[in-house]
Amino acid sequence: MSFILSLILLCAGASFVASDFLDISCVLVPGNLRQIDAGAGQVWGVDYQDQIFQLVGDSWQQVPGQLLHVSVGPAGVWGVNRANTVFNLQNNVWTVVPGSLNQVDAGGAIYVAGVDAQNNVFCSPSSYTPFSPIDGSLIYYSCGLYGCWGVNSANNIFYREFVTPQACQGVKWQPLAGSLSMLEVGTDGSVYGVNAAGQVFKRLDIFDRAPYGTGWYRFDSCSSIKHVTYDAGFLWLLSQTGDIYKCNEITSTTY
């Protein structure tokens, strides 16, 4: 009963705590976004008009400029616009960086990564170094403490072996079981993703000696989720209509 009640409260936008074995706590955050990213203690997002926002305290502060996708992490704040122009926020000014991407990720240890409109994969060790191509084809690519993960157009999941700040291209792809339409790697190395049905997953048992973990947890929700990101103990979810949920201490049943 407590589980069913919790899901109803999530849809209604109220905070909740479910029964002990679920241990879920979420709250609906004011605002509406198309994409969101959390990293290095910050949360950024873009809305359906390509306006850019940063979470300051409990409210969204608009940032000048227009982006299709924004990312924040150890590599700083990065973004791409609808023309696939790449930007890095330097001294509060969006600076154009050579390259062409439609998704960018700043979660790696200093380095930046992303994919272009043709699903080609790239990385760069800094804003001053040209993007280098990586073999393979992906629609989403994200990096964190223990390496980089991606999904392709068939929703297959891959881990990039032997990625380092000095060699962000890595060596080879490790295919993993599961099916996701997007995923995000947290600054601490944790991995969360969303499948085509809008279900949310977490990768289990990731650490330095097992950088791609052992399996997936699935979280139950009556809302269909399209985007997920994690940082500093909080999981951020976007519904299909752009509603924003902030969650913490999440566990679920094994999938």
C-alpha positions in Angstrom: 0.0 0.0 0.0 2.8 2.4 0.9 4.4 1.8 -2.5 1.3 2.6 -4.5 0.6 5.7 -2.4 4.2 6.9 -3.0 3.8 6.6 -6.8 0.6 8.6 -6.7 2.3 11.3 -4.6 5.1 11.4 -7.1 2.7 12.0 -10.0 0.9 14.7 -7.9 4.3 16.4 -7.3 4.4 16.0 -3.5 7.5 14.7 -1.7 7.3 11.2 -0.3 9.2 8.4 1.4 8.2 4.9 0.4 8.5 1.7 2.4 11.9 0.6 3.7 12.8 -1.8 0.9 12.3 0.9 -1.7 13.8 3.9 0.2 12.7 6.5 -2.3 12.4 10.2 -1.7 11.5 12.6 -4.5 10.0 16.1 -4.8 8.7 18.1 -7.8 10.9 21.1 -8.4 9.3 24.2 -9.9 10.2 24.8 -13.6 10.0 23.0 -16.9 13.1 21.8 -18.9 13.9 19.9 -22.0 17.3 18.7 -20.7 19.1 18.8 -17.4 22.6 18.0 -16.2 24.2 17.9 -12.7 27.9 17.7 -11.9 30.6 19.2 -9.7 27.9 20.4 -7.3 26.0 22.4 -9.9 22.7 21.8 -11.8 22.1 23.3 -15.3 19.3 22.9 -17.8 17.7 24.2 -21.0 14.1 24.7 -21.7 12.0 24.2 -24.9 12.9 27.7 -26.1 16.6 26.9 -25.8 16.9 29.2 -22.8 19.7 28.3 -20.3 19.2 28.0 -16.5 21.4 27.3 -13.5 19.9 26.2 -10.2 20.9 28.7 -7.5 19.7 27.7 -4.1 16.1 26.6 -4.7 15.4 28.7 -7.8 16.4 28.7 -11.5 18.5 31.6 -12.6 18.5 32.3 -16.4 21.9 32.5 -18.0 22.4 34.6 -21.2 22.6 32.6 -24.4 20.7 29.8 -26.2 21.6 26.1 -26.2 20.2 22.8 -27.2 22.2 20.8 -24.7 24.2 21.9 -21.6 26.6 19.9 -19.4 28.5 20.7 -16.2 31.2 18.7 -14.5 34.9 18.7 -13.6 35.7 20.0 -17.2 33.6 23.1 -16.6 30.3 24.1 -18.2 29.8 23.2 -21.9 27.0 23.4 -24.4 25.9 23.1 -28.0 23.3 25.0 -29.9 21.0 24.0 -32.8 23.8 24.8 -35.3 25.9 22.2 -33.5 28.4 24.9 -32.4 30.3 24.0 -29.3 30.6 26.4 -26.4 32.6 26.5 -23.1 31.7 29.0 -20.4 34.8 31.0 -19.6 34.7 33.9 -17.2 30.9 33.9 -17.5 31.1 34.3 -21.3 30.2 31.5 -23.8 33.3 31.0 -25.9 33.1 29.1 -29.2 35.3 26.0 -29.3 36.3 24.4 -32.6 34.2 21.4 -33.4 30.6 20.3 -34.2 28.5 18.4 -31.7 24.8 17.9 -30.9 25.5 16.4 -27.4 28.4 17.2 -25.1 29.5 15.9 -21.7 31.7 17.7 -19.2 31.7 14.9 -16.6 35.1 13.4 -17.3 38.2 14.0 -15.3 39.1 17.3 -17.0 38.3 16.0 -20.5 35.2 16.7 -22.6 33.3 14.2 -24.8 30.3 14.1 -27.1 28.7 13.0 -30.4 27.9 14.9 -33.6 24.8 14.9 -35.8 26.1 11.8 -37.7 26.6 9.8 -34.4 30.4 10.1 -34.6 32.1 10.1 -31.2 34.7 12.7 -30.0 36.7 13.8 -27.0 39.1 16.5 -26.0 41.4 16.8 -23.0 40.7 20.6 -22.7 39.0 23.6 -24.3 42.3 24.4 -26.0 42.8 21.1 -27.7 40.9 20.0 -30.9 38.3 17.2 -30.5 39.7 13.8 -31.5 37.6 11.1 -33.1 36.8 7.9 -31.4 35.8 4.8 -33.4 32.1 3.8 -33.2 28.7 5.3 -33.6 26.6 6.6 -30.6 23.7 8.9 -30.0 24.7 9.7 -26.4 28.1 9.6 -24.7 28.9 10.4 -21.0 32.0 10.2 -18.8 32.8 10.1 -15.1 35.3 9.0 -12.5 35.7 5.4 -13.9 35.4 6.1 -17.6 32.9 6.7 -20.4 29.6 5.1 -21.4 27.4 5.4 -24.4 24.3 4.2 -26.2 23.8 3.8 -30.0 20.7 4.3 -32.2 19.6 0.7 -31.5 19.7 1.5 -27.7 22.7 -0.9 -27.1 24.9 0.1 -24.2 28.7 0.3 -24.3 31.6 1.1 -21.9 34.8 2.6 -23.3 37.8 0.8 -22.0 41.0 2.5 -20.7 39.9 6.1 -20.9 42.2 8.5 -19.0 42.6 12.3 -18.9 45.8 11.8 -20.9 44.2 9.5 -23.4 40.5 10.4 -23.5 40.0 8.3 -26.7 40.3 5.0 -24.8 41.1 1.7 -26.5 38.0 -0.4 -27.2 34.3 -0.8 -26.6 32.8 -3.2 -24.1 29.2 -4.1 -24.9 26.9 -4.5 -21.9 23.5 -6.2 -21.4 20.5 -3.9 -21.4 18.7 -1.3 -23.5 18.8 2.4 -22.9 17.9 5.5 -25.0 20.2 7.8 -22.9 22.4 7.6 -19.9 24.5 9.8 -17.7 27.6 9.2 -15.6 27.9 11.0 -12.3 31.1 12.8 -11.2 31.5 9.9 -8.7 31.3 7.3 -11.4 27.7 6.2 -10.8 25.6 5.5 -14.0 21.9 6.1 -14.5 19.9 5.7 -17.7 16.4 5.8 -19.3 15.0 3.2 -21.7 12.6 3.8 -24.6 9.6 3.1 -22.3 10.6 5.9 -19.9 11.9 3.6 -17.2 14.9 4.6 -15.0 17.8 2.4 -14.3 21.0 2.5 -12.1 24.1 0.4 -12.8 25.2 -1.7 -9.8 28.5 -2.2 -8.1 30.7 0.2 -10.0 34.2 0.9 -8.5 37.8 1.2 -9.7 38.4 -2.5 -10.2 34.9 -3.1 -11.8 34.4 0.1 -13.7 31.3 -1.1 -15.6 29.6 -2.8 -12.6 27.5 -6.0 -12.5 23.9 -5.3 -13.5 21.0 -2.9 -13.4 18.4 -1.7 -10.9 15.1 -0.5 -12.2 13.1 2.2 -10.4 9.3 2.2 -10.5 7.4 5.4 -11.4 4.0 6.2 -12.8 5.7 9.1 -14.7 7.4 8.3 -18.0 10.9 9.8 -17.7 13.0 11.1 -20.7 16.2 12.4 -19.0 18.2 11.5 -15.9 21.3 13.0 -14.2 23.0 12.5 -10.9 25.4 14.4 -8.6 26.1 15.0 -5.0 23.6 12.4 -3.7 20.7 13.6 -5.8 19.1 12.0 -8.8 17.3 14.5 -11.2 14.6 13.3 -13.5 12.7 15.0 -16.3 9.3 13.7 -17.3 8.2 13.5 -20.9 6.5 16.9 -20.5 9.5 18.5 -18.8 8.5 18.3 -15.1 11.6 18.2 -12.9 12.0 15.7 -10.0 14.8 15.8 -7.4 15.3 12.5 -5.7 17.8 11.0 -3.2 18.6 7.8 -1.4 17.1 5.7 -4.2 17.1 1.9 -4.3 14.8 -0.5 -6.0 14.3 -4.2 -6.9 16.8 -5.9 -9.2 15.8 -6.0 -12.8 
